[in-house]
Amino acid sequence: QTYQQTWRAWRQADVSKHTGGDPSLALGRVRAKVLLLPCDSDRYFTLAEAEREAALLGERCVLRPICSAAGHRAGDPYRSELSEEKAFIRDCVRELMVSS
């Protein structure tokens, strides 16, 4: 998959498409529990964006930022040097599953 294909997919993945372009309305319709795990150094999907999304999702959302210099690759299971991030993600998912 090329970078252009990925970029196209991101641009077409508009959660607000069916609400007239209103992301607040679209995210307000989500009924599932949501676990947002942004990396604090990610430059693709920033922590600030995740915080805004979490606010729109309300109490259904658990926001647990990953503290890592690895940016977008934080928690990559194929990078042994990111084992702490991987463990953090695993623990967050486990916690969410137990609370459901």
C-alpha positions in Angstrom: 0.0 0.0 0.0 1.5 3.3 -1.0 1.4 6.5 0.9 -1.0 8.0 -1.6 -3.4 5.1 -1.1 -3.2 5.6 2.6 -3.8 9.3 2.3 -6.8 8.7 0.1 -8.3 6.3 2.6 -7.8 8.8 5.5 -9.4 11.6 3.5 -12.4 9.4 2.6 -12.9 8.1 6.2 -15.1 11.0 7.2 -17.1 10.1 10.3 -19.3 13.2 9.7 -20.3 12.3 6.1 -23.8 11.1 7.1 -24.4 14.0 9.5 -24.0 16.9 7.0 -20.3 17.4 8.0 -21.0 17.7 11.7 -18.4 15.7 13.6 -20.0 16.6 17.0 -23.3 15.1 15.9 -21.6 12.0 14.4 -19.5 11.2 17.5 -22.4 11.9 19.7 -24.2 9.0 18.0 -21.5 6.5 19.0 -22.9 4.2 21.7 -19.9 1.8 22.1 -17.2 2.3 24.7 -14.2 3.9 23.0 -10.6 3.6 24.1 -8.4 6.3 22.6 -4.7 5.7 22.9 -3.0 8.6 21.2 0.8 8.9 21.5 1.8 12.2 22.9 4.4 12.7 20.2 2.4 11.5 17.2 2.4 14.0 14.4 -0.2 12.3 12.3 -2.9 12.1 14.9 -2.2 14.5 17.6 -3.0 14.3 21.3 -4.9 17.6 21.0 -7.1 16.0 18.3 -7.8 13.0 20.4 -8.7 15.2 23.4 -11.3 17.0 21.2 -12.7 13.7 20.0 -12.8 12.3 23.6 -14.8 15.4 24.7 -17.3 14.8 21.9 -17.6 11.2 22.8 -18.2 12.0 26.4 -18.2 9.5 29.2 -18.3 6.6 26.7 -14.7 7.4 26.0 -11.5 6.5 27.9 -8.5 8.6 26.9 -5.2 7.1 27.8 -2.3 8.9 26.1 0.8 6.8 25.4 3.9 8.6 26.6 6.6 7.8 24.0 9.1 9.3 21.7 8.1 6.8 19.0 5.3 9.0 17.7 2.9 7.2 15.4 4.8 3.9 15.8 4.3 3.8 19.6 3.4 0.3 20.7 4.5 -1.3 17.4 4.6 -5.0 18.3 7.5 -5.6 15.9 9.9 -3.2 17.7 11.3 -4.8 20.8 12.5 -1.4 22.1 8.8 -0.4 22.4 7.9 -3.1 24.9 6.8 -0.6 27.6 4.4 1.1 25.2 3.1 -2.3 24.0 2.5 -3.4 27.7 0.7 -0.1 28.4 -1.6 -0.7 25.4 -2.3 -4.3 26.5 -3.1 -3.2 30.0 -5.4 -0.4 28.8 -7.3 -2.9 26.6 -7.5 -5.4 29.4 -8.8 -2.8 31.8 -11.5 -1.7 29.3 -12.6 -5.3 28.7 -12.9 -6.1 32.4 -15.0 -2.9 33.0 -17.4 -3.8 30.2 
